[in-house]
Amino acid sequence: MSSGSHAGRLKSWVAVAVILAGFVVGGVAITMGPNWPLFLAGAAIVVVGGIIAFAVDIMSDVIVDEGGR
């Protein structure tokens, strides 16, 4: 049985929070008319979050459970 955690590292959660903030900004922008400049700002925030996620190697936080039936 694995003693690993599914929680992830703080760096990875920061990247996820930035991406989530971008989606929220973009979602609010769409419901406001749409407000295209604000939507594009949200999209840019998502891209920055993706770059952060790539830089901190977010996929190394993935834990594959062996035999998790």
Sine and cosine of phi, psi and omega as CSV:
sin_phi,cos_phi,sin_psi,cos_psi,sin_omega,cos_omega
0.00,0.00,0.67,-0.74,-0.04,-1.00
-0.99,0.17,0.65,-0.76,0.05,-1.00
-0.98,-0.18,0.21,0.98,-0.01,-1.00
-0.94,0.34,0.23,-0.97,-0.01,-1.00
-0.91,-0.41,0.53,-0.85,0.08,-1.00
-1.00,-0.06,0.08,1.00,-0.11,-0.99
-0.94,0.33,-0.56,0.83,-0.03,-1.00
0.99,0.10,0.16,-0.99,-0.01,-1.00
-1.00,0.01,0.35,-0.94,0.01,-1.00
-0.87,0.49,-0.64,0.77,0.02,-1.00
-0.84,0.54,-0.65,0.76,0.00,-1.00
-0.93,0.37,-0.64,0.77,0.02,-1.00
-0.92,0.38,-0.54,0.84,0.08,-1.00
-0.90,0.44,-0.69,0.72,0.04,-1.00
-0.88,0.48,-0.68,0.73,0.02,-1.00
-0.89,0.45,-0.65,0.76,0.01,-1.00
-0.90,0.43,-0.63,0.77,0.03,-1.00
-0.91,0.41,-0.69,0.72,0.03,-1.00
-0.89,0.45,-0.69,0.72,0.02,-1.00
-0.88,0.47,-0.66,0.75,0.04,-1.00
-0.87,0.49,-0.65,0.76,0.04,-1.00
-0.89,0.46,-0.66,0.75,0.04,-1.00
-0.91,0.42,-0.62,0.78,0.02,-1.00
-0.91,0.42,-0.72,0.69,0.02,-1.00
-0.87,0.50,-0.72,0.70,0.02,-1.00
-0.90,0.44,-0.64,0.77,0.02,-1.00
-0.91,0.41,-0.67,0.74,0.06,-1.00
-0.90,0.44,-0.65,0.76,0.00,-1.00
-0.88,0.47,-0.64,0.77,0.00,-1.00
-0.91,0.41,-0.62,0.78,-0.02,-1.00
-0.98,0.22,-0.19,0.98,-0.01,-1.00
-1.00,-0.08,0.47,0.88,0.13,-0.99
0.61,-0.80,-0.82,0.57,0.16,0.99
-0.99,0.11,0.48,-0.88,0.06,-1.00
-0.98,-0.21,1.00,-0.08,-0.15,-0.99
-0.90,0.43,-0.65,0.76,0.04,-1.00
-0.88,0.47,-0.64,0.77,0.04,-1.00
-0.93,0.36,-0.60,0.80,0.06,-1.00
-0.88,0.48,-0.69,0.72,0.01,-1.00
-0.92,0.40,-0.54,0.84,0.09,-1.00
-0.90,0.43,-0.67,0.74,0.06,-1.00
-0.89,0.47,-0.65,0.76,0.04,-1.00
-0.90,0.44,-0.63,0.78,0.03,-1.00
-0.91,0.42,-0.61,0.79,0.04,-1.00
-0.90,0.45,-0.66,0.75,0.04,-1.00
-0.88,0.48,-0.67,0.74,0.01,-1.00
-0.90,0.44,-0.68,0.73,0.04,-1.00
-0.88,0.48,-0.67,0.74,0.05,-1.00
-0.88,0.47,-0.61,0.79,0.06,-1.00
-0.91,0.42,-0.62,0.78,0.05,-1.00
-0.91,0.41,-0.67,0.74,0.05,-1.00
-0.87,0.48,-0.71,0.70,0.00,-1.00
-0.86,0.51,-0.66,0.75,0.04,-1.00
-0.91,0.42,-0.66,0.75,-0.06,-1.00
-0.92,0.39,-0.56,0.83,-0.02,-1.00
-1.00,-0.05,0.10,0.99,0.02,-1.00
0.82,0.57,0.85,0.52,-0.08,-1.00
-0.86,0.51,-0.49,0.87,-0.05,-1.00
-0.95,0.31,-0.23,0.97,0.07,-1.00
-0.97,0.26,-0.17,0.98,0.08,-1.00
-0.98,0.19,-0.20,0.98,-0.04,-1.00
-0.94,0.34,0.78,-0.62,0.03,-1.00
-0.89,-0.45,0.84,-0.54,0.03,-1.00
-1.00,-0.10,0.90,-0.43,0.04,-1.00
-0.95,0.30,0.72,-0.69,0.04,-1.00
-1.00,-0.03,0.82,-0.57,0.07,-1.00
0.93,0.37,0.48,0.88,0.00,-1.00
-0.98,0.19,0.96,0.26,-0.06,-1.00
-1.00,-0.03,0.00,0.00,0.00,0.00
